[in-house]
Amino acid sequence: ERPDCADLNSGRREGWPPSTAIIQAPTSSCPKIQQLTVRTNALPQSATMASVVPGSPEPVGLGYCSEPIEGCGEHQLWTAMCAKIKGVADFLPVVDVVASDELGFTWRTMTFNGPGPMHGQVIVEHIYADAAKREIRFVLTKDGVETDTEVINALLLQPMRIEYYQRAVTTKERLLWMAPKSGTADAIEKTIAICSKS
C-alpha cells in the first residue's frame, strides 16, 4: 500500500533492521514529521556522503510533498503528472531522452543534466502508471533487468498534493534519494501549472 503523509507521521517502518541512521525528512506539508529512519547500508557511499559535500544541492532525502493544491481537478492533475513520462525534459534537467511503449509499461532512457552527484548519470527505467492507486512508478533498471529501486510520483488526496520519493520495490521502504530537492519541487510546480491551464 502506498505510504502517505499520515504514514510518515509515526516514523515507523515495520521490518527495518536495527542498524539505521536518523535523517530529517524535507517534507514541508507534513509538519508533524520530526525524524525518519532509513537504511544506509544498501546505498552507495557516494550517495550517503553527498549531502555533506560542500556545494552539493540539498537532496530530496526521504521524499518531497507539495503544499495543498487548489484550482485543479483530480483527473486533470493526474493527466498532467502522466505528461512527465514521455515529456520529462519539460519538467527536469535531462537530455538524450528516448521513450517507447512496451507491454504494460513505458521504457525510457535519459541523462541527468542537473547539478549534484547525479550529474551525467544515464537513467534507464520501466515506468508504470496506475490511475487507480494514483501512483506512477519509475523502476530503475540495470543491464535491461529491473532493480529493487523505484521512484514514486504519487497523487495524494484530502488535501490534494503531489509527493515524490524513492523506495525499495520489494519492501516498500523509503530510501535516501540524492536527486536535488529544488529540481523536484520545480517539477511539481510545472505539473501544477500545466493542470491549471487545462
Buried (B, 14 or more C-beta within 10 A) or exposed (E): EBBBBEBBEEBEBEEEEEEBEEBEBBBEBBEEBEEBBBBBEBBEEEBBEBBEEEEBBEBBBBBBBBEEBEEBEEEBBBBBBBBBBBEBBBBBBBEEBEBEEEEEBBBBBBBBBBBBBBEEEEBBBBBBBEEEBBBBBBBBBEEEEBBEBBBBBBBBEEEBBBBBBBBBBEBBBBBBBBBBBBBBBBBBEBBBEBBBEE
